[in-house]
């Protein structure tokens, strides 16, 4: 342990700690912009580029960045001297001198860390004026928007993209005053290796990176009397959207959200968990077939996360064969809404508009793929993030903290607890194992909890006994961890039977479209626990026992893996070139 003094107070911290984290142990709030430390996913951005966190260190001539200065025995630090405060203010003023002043219409307004710091320092005039760097806005994808003019070169997104996710889509481009973080050669994001996981958006302190919004398109559909507009809600949304209305992270507000969506004018409110259960029925059939009949096709990888599938296509195209051919729950729910549901309701599928509420920016990309269509119609027409639907609810004078619960509409609103845990890393795998066990043994599991595949650890491996057969499974979250596992598979260094990969660390609860959070890791864990609580409280906890799913097969699909099921619910994994936007 290292003993030091900060602003006259003694503190002891482990060797290797920086001044910033040592000060936080004393509840001293040193302002930052570029620094971000997420210990559980091993993400540390310490480029010290903003210099907003400078402090005085006794014996040093220059001010030191607290985020990148390690402590030493006997160190004496001052965090609030005249020199320190003057320097921090000047650095902030220099940053905003090359930053747009469009806060009223900015996509990150009130969530912008730069805006917050400027307000804290009472900066209300633009002290330094002159030339500003100008770069074209990039809206080449239908998922992710880049506004380089709002980039403050904190490099958080670059670290997340290259070191944590190992995607390599972003880098510092240019020199001097015109330097900006962008794809190589300032090419459009759609031509890069970007997988649209949205983790760069989650850590960007300004609006240099945001999701492309479709709020106005959603309102237009709702106000069109010729359209029958249905909405589906992903599992991770219900344990996060409450945060936008002052409720605790992880609190499930499912019934309130259903009621709120009805007040906005949706004709039917469906549950993506229904699609999750449907995915398990189709995917478990594939798993059992490969385990019993095609061991050369192992491992089988679940395909519910579009960010992960994009990563596979870009980085490991030779392993595409291992992915399940099932569409994701979002797409399955959309496809069933425009076939089975529209037939039952007597509505022309062309007049059915499917809107998805998702925690994920990659879902916008997925919905626009040419492969994600059924009989010439897009399965999902519009994808809104958790943040976007929160704005729509507020615009529609709906406060989720003061509204009574309502139930989802049938039949696409009935789901199991297995469908709920899809929102967390390990949840798809656990849900699949509950049904695979039944399909192989013919008997029902008594204890449905596969706790070994749960948690925030990036790679979780377990041996699971199903009857007399032992299978090796893995749950992986974060694409950097996925790379480690896939490299071992490529080199035949490790064998797995079933693998679940989610692009975002922790799973969909940490998606790029979820509410912004300062205490990020703590909040992600609370959201995860919220999903498992939904599962524990569910009367039905296995997908194959969902009565609405059973009726769907009896009335329409026939059986799992039928010709009709493949026509509507499956898709071949495409090459990166084929998977471009429409």
N, C-alpha and C positions, 0 to 999 in steps of 0.2 A: 504494500500500500504506500502511496505517496501522500505526504502531508504538505499542504499549501495554504495560503491565505488569499481570500478574495474579498475585496472591500472590507478588510479588517476582520473577517470571519474565518475561522479555521475549518478546514474540511479535509477528509482523507478519502482518496479514490484509488482504484487499481492502477498500476503502472500501465501506460499506453492510453489512458483517458485524455481527451482533449479538454481545453479550458472551458469550452462551451458546455459540455456535459457535466463537468465539475461544478460549474456555476448553477446549473439546473438542479443539482443535488441540494443547493442552498436556496432553491426557489427563486433564483435570480433570472429574470427573463432578458437574456441578451437577444436583440433582434437578429433575424437571419432572412436570407432569400434563397441562396443557392444550396444551403446545407439540408440534407435529409438523411436520417439514419433509421433504417428499418432492420433491426437486429435479427428478427426471426427469419427473414428471407435473405439475410446477409447482403443487404443493399446499403452502401454508404457512399454518398456523394460528397467529396471533400476537395473540390477544385478551388475553393476559396476565391471565387471570381468576383463576387459582389462587394466584398469588403464592408458590408453593413454591420458585421459582428466584431469589428476591431476593438481591442482593449489595450491598456498600458500594462507592460510587464517590467517590473523593476530591473534595471541593469541593461535594458534594451533601448536603443535610440529610436527605432521605428515602432509604430503601432503594430500589433500582431493580430492576425485573424484568429478569433477564438476557436473557430471550427476546425482549424488545421494546425493548431499549436499544442503539442503534447505537454502535459504537466511535468514538473520535476520537483525534487525534494527542496523544500524551503521557498518555493516560488511565491512571489507576491504580485497580485493582479488587482488592477483598478478598472472597473467597468463603466464608471459614470463621471469621469473627469471632464472638464471643459474641453480639453483637447479631443477626447474620445467622442463626445457628443457632437462636436463641431465637424469632425471627420465623417461620422456616420451620416449626418445631415447632408454634407457636401456630396458624398457618394450617392445618396438617394437622388439628390437634385441632378447630378450628372446622368444617372440612369434615366430619369424621366425626361431629360432634355432630348433624348433620342427615342421617345415613346409617344404613340398617338394619344391624344386627349379626347377620346370618344367614350368615356366611361359609361355614360347614360345608355348607350346602345351596344356596349361590349358584352359578348357572351359570357364573360367571367365576372361581370360586375357584381359586387358584394361578396364574391368568392375569391377575388384576386388578392394574392399576398402582397403584391407591390402596392396596390391601392390601400391595403390595410396599413402597411408601413408608412406610407406617405401621410395617411390620416393621423397615425400615432405621433409623427414628428411635426404635425401642424403645418405641413407644407401646402400652401394655398396659392402660390404664384409660381410661374415658370421663370426661375432666376437666370438660367443659361439658355440662350436661343442661338440658332444658327442652322447649319445644314443638318438634315436628317437622312439616315439611310433609307432607301426605298426598294422594296422587293415585291414581286407579284404574289398575290394570294393564290394558294394551291387548293382548289376544290375538285381535283381530277377524279377522286373516288367519291362514292356516294356515302361514305362512312366517316372519313376523317378530314378535317380542314386544318390547313397550316396558314398562319398569318405571320410571316417572318418579321414584319414590322413591329410586332409585339414581343419578339424574342429579346430577352435580357442577358443571354449567354450564360445562364446559370448552369447549363450542361446536365441538368437532372434527367431530361428526356434521353440524352445521348447515353448516359450511364445506364439508365434503365433498359434501353433498347439493345445496347451492345454488351453490357456486362451481366445484367440479370437475365434478360430474355434471350440474349445471344442471337438476335435477329439481324442486326447490322444494317438497319435501314437509315439511320441518322448519323451525321458526322458534322464537324465544324467545317464550313466551306467559306472560302474567301480569305482575305487578309485585312488586318487593321480595322479601320472604322466600318468596313463593309462585311466583316465576318458575321456569319449566321449559322445556326444549326439547321441542316437540311439533308435531303437525300443527296447522294454523290452527284456532283456536277449540277446541282440545283434542278435535277430532273423531277418530273411530277411524281407524287407519292404512289400513284397507281402503277407506275412502271418499276417501282423499287421492290425490295424483298419484304416490305411491310406486310404484316399479317393482320393488322387492325385490332390487335388485342386491347388497345386503348390505355395501356399502362403509362405511356408517355403523357397522355391527357391527364391521368390521375395525379401525376407528380409535377406537371407544368404549373409554375406559380402565377402565370398570367394567361392570356387567351392566345398565346402563340400556337397552341395546339388545343383544338376542341373537336367535339363530334359535330357532324353536319346535322342540323336540326330539321324536323319535319312537322313542327307544331301547326303551321298555317295549313299544310296539306291535310292534317288530321281534322282541323276545324272545318275546312271546306267539305270534307267527306261527311262529317256529322250534320252539316247544314244543308246537304243535298237530299231532298225528299225522295229522289229516285233510288237512293242507295240504302241497302240494309247493312249497317256498319256494326261489326262485332269486334270485340277486343279480347285479347288473352293476356294473362299476367304470369310472368315467370316466377318460380319459387323464391329466388333471391330478392326480388323486389319487395315482397311483403314484410321482410324483416329489416328493411333499410329505409323505405320511403317515409316512415314515421319520423325519422330524424329531420326531415324537411319541415315538419310541423311541431317541432319541439319535444317529440317523444323520445324515449331512450332507444339507443341502438340495440337491435336484436328483438325488439318488441314486435310480435306478429300483429299486423293490422289488416289481416286478410278481409274480414267482413266489412270493415270500414272502407277499405279501398273499393270493394265491390259496390257498396252503396254510393260512394263518390263518383265512380265511373258511370253508374246509372244516371246520376244527376247531370252529368255532362251530355247525356243524350244517346249513349250507345244502345243499340237495339238488343244486344245480348252480351253478357259478360262471361267469358269462359276462362278456364284454368289451364295454363300450360302444363300443370302437373298431370292432367289427363293425357296430354301428348307424351309426357315422360313415361307414364305407365304403358302407353301404346308402344313407345320406343323399346321398353324392356321386353315386351312380348316378342317383337320382331328380332331384337338383338340377341335375346337369350336363345332363340332358335338357331341363330348363326353360331353362337358360342358352343352350344351342345353339338351341332353338326361338325364343327371343326375339332372339338375335343374327341369325338367318337369316330369320325370318318375321315378327317383331313388333318392329321397332325402336322403335315408339312406347311399348312396354312397358319400355324401358330407362330407368334402370339396373335390374338385378335385384339384390336384396339378400338375402343368406343369412339364414336364419331359425332358426339353431341356438341362439341366446341368448335366453331368455325375458325377461330384463331389458331387452334392446334392443327386443324386440317390444312390450313394455309401454310403453316410452318412445315408440316410433313411434305407438302408438294414442293415448296421452295428448297428446303434443305436436305430432305431425304427421299427424293422421288423414287428411288429403287425399292423403298419399303412401302409404297402405296398399297400393295396387295394386302397388307395386314389390317388395314382399316375396315371397319364394318361398313356395309353399304347402306345402312339405315340413315334416313334423314334425321335431323335433330328434332326434339320435341316441338320447337317453334314451328318448323316446317310441316311436321305431321299434323299438328293441330290446325294449321291453315289449310292443308290439303283436305282434311276431313270436313272442315267447315264449308268448303266449296264443293264437296261431293255429297257425302252422307247427310250432313246437316241441311244443305240447301234442298236436297231431294225430300227429306222429311217435312221441311217447311214449305215446299212448293215454290221456291224462289229461284229465279234464273241465276246461276253462279256468276254471271257477268255483272250482276247487280249487288253481289256480296263483296264488301270491302273488309278485309282482315287487317286489323291494327294490333301490333304486338307491343307490350310493355316489357322491356328487357333491361338487364343490368349491364348490357354489353354493347360496345360500338361495333364489334365484328358482326353482330346480328344484322346490322344495316347492310353490310357487305353481302352476307349470306343470302338475305332475302332477294337481292338484286341479281343473283347468279342465274344464267340461262338454264342451268340444270334444275333449279328449284321451282319448277312449274309442273302443273298437272292439267293435262288436256288443253294446253295452250294458255292457261291463266296462271299468273304468279300465285304461289301458295300464300304468301304474305305481301300485302300491298305497302304498308307503312310500318316502320319500326321506330318507336320512341324509347328513349332511355328513362330510367327512374327519375332523373333530374328534369327531363322534359315533361313528363306527365305531372310531376309536382307543380310545375309552372302552370300547366293547363288547369289543374284543380284550383289553384289560387286565382287564376284569371276568371274561372267560373264560380268564384265565391264559395268554394267547398273547402272546409277545414276538417281534415281527418281526425283531429283531436276532439271534435264536437259533432259526431255523427254516429248513428246506430248501425250495428252490423246487419248485413244482408247476405244472402246465399248466392253462389254462382248459379248461372242458368244451366239447365240440363239439355242434352246429355253430356256436353263437353265440359261440364263443371264438376264432375264427380272424379275424385282421385284418391290415391292411397298415400300413406306416409312415405312409402318408397319414392313416390314422385316428388315429394317435398324436398328430400335430401339431395336431389340433383343439383341444388344450388351451392353445395359445398364440395370441396375436393374430397374424393373418395365416395361421394354419394351415389354416383352412377354405378360404380363397381359394386357397392354394397347392395343397391337395389337389384342389380342383375343377379348377384349371387343368391339372393332370396328366392328368385324364380328359377334359376338354373338348378338349384338344389331340388326343387319340386319336380322339374322336368326329367332329371336324371334318376332320382330315387323313387318318385311317385308318392312321396310322403311330405308333409308340411314341416318346416322348421318350427321348433318351439321357441328357441332364442334367435331372434332375427338380427341381433346386433353384431355386426362385424367391426368391432372397435379398433382392430389392428390397422384398418385402412383409413381411419379418421385422423384429423389433426392438421396442423399447419406445417409440419415437416415436409420439405420439398419432395422427398422420395420415401414411400412407405411400402415395404415388401412383406408379404405374409404367405404362409402355407395354409391352404384351406382344405379341409376334408369334406368331400361330398360323397356320402355313402362310403364305398370302399376305395374311392379315387381321391388322391391328393393332387390339388392343382396349385401352381405358384402364380400369385397375382401381385400387381403393383399399382399403387395410386400415386400419380405424379402431378405436381402443380408448379407452374413457372416453366417457361420454355428453356431456360438454361438447364434446369434439371431434366427436362425431356431430352435435351441433346445428349446428356450423359447416358441415359438409359438406351436411347436409340443407337448410339455409337457402340455400346456393348452388344446389342442385338446384331448389328451389322457385322461385327467381328466374331460373332458366335462365342462371346466371352460369358454370356449369361442367358439363361432360358427363362421365359415367362410363358404362361398360358393365356392369361387375360391381363390387359393393361388399360387403365383409364388415365388419360392425360387432359388436364385443363390448363389453358394458356396463362391464366391469371393466378398469381400466388395466393393460395387459399381457396381458389375456385371462383364461381360466379358472384359470390358475396363481395368479392373485391374487384368486380368488373369495372371497366373504364367508364360506364355510364351511371355508376352509383353515386350517391351524395358525396361531395368532397368532405374529407375528415382530417383533422389535425392529429388526433391520437389514433393513427391509422390501424396499427396492428391490434390494439385493444378492441377497437370497434369491429374489425373483421372477425375476431374471435366471438364477440357477442352476437354478431349476425349468424355465425355458424351454430352457436348454441340455440338460437331462436329456431333454426330449421329442425334441429334434432328434437326440440321440444314439440314442434308440430307433429313430427313422426311419432313420438311417444304418446301423444294425445289422440292419435288417429285410431278409429275402430278397425280399419283395414290397413295393414302395413306391408302387403305384398301386391305387386302390380297385377298378377294373374287373378287375384280375388276381387278386383275392382268390378262391380256389377255392370257399370256402363261400358267397360272394355269388353266384358263377356258378351253383352248385347250387341255391340258393334260387330263382333266376329260372327255371331249367330245371324244377324240381320243383313250383313253387308259384305264383310271381307271373307267369310268362309272359315279360313284357318290361318295361323301364322305362316308367313312365307308363301301364301297362295299367289297365283298369277296376278290377281287384282291388288293384293297387298304390295307386291313388287312394283306394280305399275304406278301406284299412288305414293307409297311410303319409302321407296328405296331409290338410290341414285348411285351411279358409278363414280368413284373418286376421279376427278379430272386432273389434267396436267395444268401447271401454272398458266400456260398460254390460253388454254381453253376456259379457264376460270376467270377471265377478265370481266369487267363490268359490262352491262348492256349499254 
